[in-house]
Amino acid sequence: MEREEGFTLVELMIAFLILALIVYAAFNLMDVNIRAGTVYTLTSDISQELREASSTMVDQLRTARSFADAQASSVTFTSYLTGTNDLYNVQFLLQDGNLIHRSSLSTPSEADNKVLATNVTGLQFTYYDSTGTELTDPGSSLAFITLVELELTISMEAAGNVVTDSVTTMARTRR
């Protein structure tokens, strides 16, 4: 009997197994790259939102004329809004995971809500006097607030990845 040229079933099975391992490794590598891209995009989105929100808050706090309320999680003050000659009542607070900016010629209310950032997991204000001393009871020392430290934290989730970032900045009032 003559032997025919070709591959045996065992050789074909080994070749198929090697090919399957190569395809599996390629898909795993692709999955890792997609997840890394998702995390990078998420981190970039959070950083952008933090920059924009903190910039708006610092700009407003710098123009504060007087403080009406100063708590660890919210602040209310009077300020001239950019491009106006009217003195507005301005408030920043955390509400249902959103950083809210309210501004009104009268007392700010929910009707004045403008969302500055979403997915906010932390908002913290710390108040200081002109000597840099922290005001432990800022609500009773409103006239002495000259420096406000704010810490803003945002967390987002996508494809099973949770990314959290925060920014801490200071705003010196011009009053």
Backbone bond lengths (Angstrom), bond angles and torsions (degrees), N, CA, C in turn:
res aa  C-N    CA-C-N  psi(-1)  N-CA   C-N-CA  omega(-1)  CA-C   N-CA-C  phi
1 M - - - 1.433 - - 1.522 109.38 -
2 E 1.294 114.79 135.85 1.452 121.10 -179.96 1.526 111.08 -92.76
3 R 1.312 115.94 143.24 1.467 120.91 179.73 1.516 108.38 -87.25
4 E 1.340 116.93 131.26 1.466 121.58 177.76 1.515 109.24 -86.97
5 E 1.344 114.63 148.30 1.457 120.33 177.46 1.532 108.75 -74.90
6 G 1.362 117.03 147.15 1.452 122.00 177.29 1.518 110.64 147.07
7 F 1.324 114.74 -171.64 1.453 120.84 -178.10 1.512 109.20 -105.07
8 T 1.301 114.41 147.37 1.460 118.57 175.95 1.517 108.22 -84.43
9 L 1.298 116.05 166.59 1.464 121.19 179.30 1.528 110.99 -61.88
10 V 1.299 118.38 -37.76 1.467 122.26 179.26 1.524 109.69 -64.50
11 E 1.318 117.81 -42.74 1.473 121.33 179.11 1.527 110.54 -63.91
12 L 1.318 117.05 -40.71 1.474 120.57 178.16 1.531 111.04 -65.35
13 M 1.315 118.07 -39.73 1.463 121.70 179.43 1.532 110.44 -65.73
14 I 1.315 117.76 -41.60 1.466 121.26 178.36 1.525 110.31 -64.76
15 A 1.329 117.74 -42.40 1.463 121.74 178.46 1.535 110.47 -63.39
16 F 1.342 116.33 -41.84 1.460 120.21 178.61 1.529 110.89 -64.83
17 L 1.329 118.04 -40.38 1.458 122.30 178.50 1.532 110.94 -63.20
18 I 1.302 117.19 -43.26 1.473 120.99 177.85 1.525 110.19 -63.14
19 L 1.330 117.54 -43.65 1.469 121.46 178.31 1.527 110.32 -62.40
20 A 1.330 117.64 -41.94 1.461 121.35 179.53 1.527 110.99 -63.24
21 L 1.322 118.04 -40.43 1.459 121.72 177.47 1.529 111.62 -64.33
22 I 1.317 117.31 -40.09 1.469 121.13 178.23 1.528 110.44 -64.91
23 V 1.324 117.97 -44.17 1.474 121.88 179.11 1.531 109.98 -64.57
24 Y 1.334 117.26 -42.18 1.460 121.71 178.73 1.530 110.61 -60.54
25 A 1.317 116.97 -46.53 1.471 121.22 179.13 1.527 110.87 -62.84
26 A 1.318 117.41 -39.42 1.468 120.85 179.51 1.527 110.83 -65.01
27 F 1.325 117.21 -42.35 1.465 119.81 179.06 1.528 111.39 -67.95
28 N 1.328 117.75 -37.80 1.468 119.92 175.88 1.518 111.54 -62.99
29 L 1.315 117.18 -42.56 1.458 121.56 178.13 1.526 110.21 -62.84
30 M 1.326 116.78 -41.05 1.459 121.09 178.76 1.536 110.38 -64.99
31 D 1.353 116.04 -40.97 1.456 120.31 179.32 1.532 111.20 -63.34
32 V 1.327 117.13 -42.17 1.465 121.29 177.75 1.529 110.06 -61.60
33 N 1.314 117.66 -42.52 1.468 120.93 179.38 1.522 111.60 -66.43
34 I 1.323 117.19 -38.22 1.470 119.86 178.59 1.524 109.97 -65.87
35 R 1.331 117.16 -43.80 1.475 120.59 178.45 1.524 110.91 -63.43
36 A 1.320 116.99 -41.85 1.469 120.28 178.60 1.525 109.93 -63.41
37 G 1.312 117.42 -39.99 1.459 121.18 177.32 1.512 111.55 -64.01
38 T 1.337 116.75 -38.68 1.462 121.11 177.97 1.519 110.81 -64.59
39 V 1.321 116.86 -44.87 1.467 121.22 178.84 1.528 110.06 -63.53
40 Y 1.320 117.04 -42.51 1.467 120.62 179.24 1.530 110.41 -62.43
41 T 1.324 117.10 -45.25 1.464 120.91 178.85 1.520 110.59 -62.37
42 L 1.339 116.28 -43.39 1.454 121.17 178.79 1.526 111.11 -61.86
43 T 1.324 117.05 -44.83 1.465 121.95 178.49 1.521 110.57 -61.49
44 S 1.302 116.24 -42.19 1.467 121.24 178.87 1.527 111.03 -64.05
45 D 1.329 116.92 -43.39 1.470 120.70 178.78 1.524 111.36 -62.55
46 I 1.328 116.30 -43.45 1.468 120.52 179.35 1.523 110.45 -63.43
47 S 1.325 116.99 -45.35 1.466 120.61 -179.78 1.520 111.41 -60.44
48 Q 1.308 116.76 -42.01 1.469 121.10 179.64 1.526 110.30 -64.18
49 E 1.333 116.54 -44.98 1.459 120.18 -179.53 1.530 110.96 -65.19
50 L 1.335 116.90 -39.40 1.462 120.50 177.39 1.522 111.24 -63.34
51 R 1.328 116.95 -44.37 1.472 120.62 179.84 1.519 111.25 -60.79
52 E 1.325 116.46 -47.84 1.463 120.07 -177.62 1.526 111.78 -64.60
53 A 1.322 116.79 -45.95 1.466 120.47 -178.05 1.524 111.57 -66.10
54 S 1.333 116.98 -46.76 1.465 118.92 -178.82 1.525 111.31 -66.87
55 S 1.311 117.51 -34.90 1.460 121.13 178.05 1.535 110.62 -63.26
56 T 1.324 116.57 -44.63 1.469 120.81 178.19 1.520 110.55 -62.16
57 M 1.320 116.51 -44.29 1.460 120.17 -178.48 1.528 111.49 -65.32
58 V 1.323 117.27 -43.93 1.463 120.87 179.93 1.524 110.22 -64.14
59 D 1.336 117.29 -44.06 1.469 120.15 178.47 1.524 111.46 -57.81
60 Q 1.327 116.98 -43.36 1.462 120.88 -179.64 1.534 111.01 -69.39
61 L 1.322 117.00 -43.45 1.471 120.20 -178.62 1.527 111.88 -65.22
62 R 1.311 117.31 -32.56 1.468 119.99 178.95 1.521 112.41 -63.70
63 T 1.315 115.97 -28.28 1.464 119.52 -178.38 1.529 112.22 -96.76
64 A 1.330 117.40 9.00 1.465 121.08 -178.77 1.525 110.96 -59.60
65 R 1.306 116.06 131.69 1.464 122.13 178.65 1.520 111.00 -94.95
66 S 1.324 116.01 -43.59 1.463 121.39 177.69 1.525 108.19 -154.42
67 F 1.318 115.74 152.48 1.458 121.32 -179.08 1.520 109.54 -101.77
68 A 1.325 116.74 132.81 1.459 122.01 177.54 1.527 111.01 -97.29
69 D 1.351 116.21 -28.40 1.459 120.99 179.35 1.529 107.86 -156.78
70 A 1.300 116.31 140.04 1.465 121.21 179.92 1.521 108.77 -141.19
71 Q 1.319 115.37 104.34 1.458 121.21 178.92 1.521 108.96 -119.44
72 A 1.311 116.17 170.92 1.463 120.36 -179.86 1.522 112.11 -66.38
73 S 1.326 117.74 -27.43 1.466 120.20 -176.15 1.525 114.16 -115.10
74 S 1.322 117.68 2.00 1.470 120.63 177.82 1.519 110.26 -158.03
75 V 1.324 114.83 160.36 1.456 120.35 178.27 1.527 108.38 -145.56
76 T 1.339 116.25 142.07 1.466 122.45 176.88 1.522 106.98 -131.97
77 F 1.333 115.82 132.19 1.462 120.81 -177.53 1.519 109.68 -155.23
78 T 1.335 115.53 168.14 1.462 120.63 175.22 1.520 108.68 -101.08
79 S 1.338 114.61 144.16 1.458 119.29 -175.96 1.523 109.71 -159.49
80 Y 1.332 115.94 151.56 1.459 120.71 171.09 1.519 107.33 -85.11
81 L 1.324 117.49 120.70 1.455 120.13 177.98 1.521 109.40 -75.68
82 T 1.301 116.37 148.41 1.461 122.03 -178.42 1.525 110.24 -54.18
83 G 1.307 115.77 129.33 1.460 121.94 177.05 1.510 114.76 84.05
84 T 1.331 118.47 8.27 1.463 120.61 179.44 1.517 109.85 -127.48
85 N 1.321 114.64 162.24 1.457 121.07 174.50 1.517 111.08 -110.56
86 D 1.339 115.84 10.31 1.460 121.29 -178.26 1.523 110.10 -99.73
87 L 1.314 114.78 143.24 1.454 121.06 178.36 1.535 108.58 -87.30
88 Y 1.342 116.46 116.42 1.452 122.59 -177.44 1.521 110.85 -101.07
89 N 1.318 114.87 152.86 1.460 121.89 169.56 1.526 105.82 -92.41
90 V 1.322 116.72 124.67 1.459 122.09 -174.33 1.524 108.53 -121.12
91 Q 1.328 115.45 141.71 1.458 120.18 178.84 1.528 109.20 -140.23
92 F 1.332 115.93 139.79 1.462 123.29 172.19 1.523 107.45 -121.76
93 L 1.324 117.06 132.01 1.453 121.00 179.64 1.521 110.55 -156.89
94 L 1.319 115.55 165.03 1.453 122.78 177.14 1.514 108.18 -101.30
95 Q 1.349 116.37 128.11 1.459 120.31 -178.44 1.527 109.03 -143.08
96 D 1.320 117.09 115.85 1.468 123.15 178.22 1.529 112.73 52.69
97 G 1.333 116.98 42.15 1.457 120.85 178.07 1.516 114.32 79.74
98 N 1.318 117.26 7.04 1.466 121.77 178.68 1.522 110.32 -115.44
99 L 1.325 116.09 139.23 1.457 120.76 171.91 1.517 106.59 -84.21
100 I 1.320 115.70 116.59 1.469 121.91 -175.16 1.519 110.22 -102.94
101 H 1.325 115.38 135.39 1.470 123.80 173.75 1.523 106.02 -116.63
102 R 1.320 115.60 120.08 1.468 120.81 176.63 1.514 108.37 -116.68
103 S 1.305 116.19 136.24 1.469 120.22 173.77 1.518 108.40 -143.96
104 S 1.335 114.64 135.21 1.452 120.46 -176.10 1.526 108.98 -157.32
105 L 1.312 115.42 151.71 1.465 119.49 174.57 1.528 110.63 -70.15
106 S 1.339 116.56 -24.70 1.466 120.60 175.17 1.530 107.97 -107.83
107 T 1.301 118.09 -156.12 1.463 121.54 179.25 1.529 109.55 -68.87
108 P 1.350 118.22 126.12 1.470 119.83 -179.81 1.527 111.53 -63.85
109 S 1.338 115.50 141.15 1.463 120.59 178.68 1.529 108.90 -135.85
110 E 1.329 116.27 179.76 1.469 120.25 -179.73 1.518 112.15 -61.00
111 A 1.316 117.75 -25.22 1.460 120.58 178.54 1.534 111.23 -65.47
112 D 1.321 117.17 -20.59 1.463 122.09 -179.14 1.531 112.64 -94.22
113 N 1.328 117.71 4.84 1.462 121.51 -175.36 1.522 112.95 -59.70
114 K 1.311 114.92 132.47 1.463 122.97 170.34 1.526 105.44 -131.76
115 V 1.322 116.95 124.10 1.459 120.85 -178.54 1.521 108.66 -81.49
116 L 1.344 115.85 119.47 1.469 121.06 177.32 1.518 111.99 -89.67
117 A 1.336 117.01 -31.97 1.465 121.19 -179.03 1.518 108.84 -154.73
118 T 1.324 115.87 148.45 1.455 122.07 177.15 1.526 109.31 -111.93
119 N 1.312 116.24 169.67 1.468 122.64 179.44 1.533 112.28 58.25
120 V 1.317 116.00 32.74 1.470 121.15 -179.36 1.526 108.38 -80.70
121 T 1.322 115.92 125.06 1.460 120.79 179.83 1.526 111.75 -107.74
122 G 1.325 117.31 -7.90 1.454 119.35 178.96 1.515 112.45 -159.21
123 L 1.326 115.78 135.95 1.465 122.98 174.62 1.521 106.26 -141.16
124 Q 1.306 116.40 120.06 1.467 121.01 -176.15 1.528 109.77 -135.53
125 F 1.327 116.15 126.00 1.457 122.02 174.94 1.524 109.19 -109.01
126 T 1.327 116.06 138.12 1.454 121.96 172.71 1.520 106.46 -127.72
127 Y 1.327 117.01 134.97 1.463 121.89 -172.68 1.529 110.40 -113.59
128 Y 1.344 114.85 144.04 1.469 121.44 -178.47 1.519 109.64 -133.64
129 D 1.341 116.04 154.58 1.465 120.87 175.29 1.535 109.14 -91.19
130 S 1.316 116.67 -174.89 1.471 121.52 -175.10 1.522 113.64 -66.05
131 T 1.330 117.98 -18.34 1.468 120.35 178.46 1.535 111.64 -91.43
132 G 1.330 116.88 -2.17 1.458 120.68 -179.05 1.511 113.44 88.05
133 T 1.328 116.94 9.73 1.455 121.30 179.36 1.527 109.45 -84.67
134 E 1.328 115.87 131.22 1.463 120.12 179.60 1.517 110.24 -66.21
135 L 1.322 115.53 134.81 1.460 121.62 177.47 1.523 107.62 -89.00
136 T 1.326 117.11 109.81 1.458 120.86 -175.74 1.526 112.53 -72.40
137 D 1.327 117.02 -26.80 1.462 121.53 176.06 1.535 107.81 -127.10
138 P 1.338 116.69 75.35 1.468 119.18 -173.95 1.523 113.47 -63.72
139 G 1.325 117.75 -26.43 1.463 120.33 179.38 1.511 113.29 -61.34
140 S 1.323 116.90 -29.04 1.467 120.24 179.06 1.533 111.45 -99.36
141 S 1.321 117.28 1.52 1.473 121.58 -179.52 1.521 111.53 -125.83
142 L 1.320 117.34 34.68 1.468 122.08 -173.97 1.523 112.55 -57.21
143 A 1.314 117.56 -36.65 1.464 121.12 -177.55 1.523 112.57 -70.07
144 F 1.320 117.50 -16.22 1.464 120.74 -176.35 1.532 114.01 -99.22
145 I 1.315 117.76 -3.56 1.469 120.65 -178.11 1.529 109.46 -70.64
146 T 1.315 116.18 120.22 1.468 120.62 176.46 1.526 112.11 -127.54
147 L 1.323 116.69 -12.66 1.453 121.32 -178.90 1.524 108.58 -140.41
148 V 1.340 116.14 131.32 1.457 121.03 -179.38 1.525 108.62 -124.94
149 E 1.326 114.82 124.99 1.459 120.26 174.29 1.527 106.77 -100.05
150 L 1.326 116.25 133.22 1.452 118.35 177.63 1.515 109.70 -127.00
151 E 1.321 114.49 138.83 1.461 121.25 176.20 1.522 107.47 -122.24
152 L 1.321 114.95 126.80 1.452 122.11 -176.92 1.525 108.36 -124.70
153 T 1.339 116.91 129.28 1.462 122.13 -178.92 1.520 109.35 -124.77
154 I 1.337 115.41 134.45 1.469 122.33 178.61 1.522 108.57 -126.75
155 S 1.329 116.32 137.75 1.464 122.73 175.61 1.519 108.76 -127.85
156 M 1.324 116.04 135.62 1.468 121.87 176.87 1.512 109.14 -133.52
157 E 1.329 115.25 152.49 1.454 121.16 178.25 1.520 109.35 -127.72
158 A 1.330 115.14 137.66 1.465 121.57 174.66 1.516 108.47 -153.48
159 A 1.311 116.15 132.79 1.461 122.79 177.34 1.530 111.85 52.92
160 G 1.330 116.83 40.60 1.448 120.64 177.73 1.515 115.15 79.40
161 N 1.312 117.60 2.23 1.468 121.59 179.30 1.518 109.07 -106.36
162 V 1.334 116.73 128.60 1.461 121.91 175.58 1.519 107.20 -107.05
163 V 1.326 115.59 124.68 1.462 121.60 179.03 1.521 107.92 -118.24
164 T 1.335 115.91 129.40 1.461 122.06 179.56 1.521 108.45 -125.41
165 D 1.328 115.67 137.20 1.461 120.85 176.24 1.521 107.73 -144.91
166 S 1.303 116.09 155.98 1.458 120.09 178.62 1.520 109.91 -143.74
167 V 1.314 113.93 161.97 1.457 120.91 177.05 1.530 107.06 -134.76
168 T 1.318 115.22 140.68 1.457 121.59 174.79 1.516 107.01 -124.58
169 T 1.319 116.29 129.54 1.461 120.14 -178.37 1.527 108.92 -146.60
170 M 1.325 114.89 165.94 1.463 121.35 -178.13 1.521 109.07 -120.32
171 A 1.324 115.68 148.13 1.458 121.67 175.26 1.521 108.48 -132.96
172 R 1.312 115.80 121.35 1.471 121.13 176.85 1.523 107.44 -95.18
173 T 1.324 115.98 128.21 1.458 119.79 -179.43 1.535 109.83 -76.53
174 R 1.312 116.52 155.40 1.482 121.39 -177.40 1.515 112.60 -98.40
175 R 1.295 118.03 14.28 1.463 119.00 -176.65 1.484 112.06 -85.17
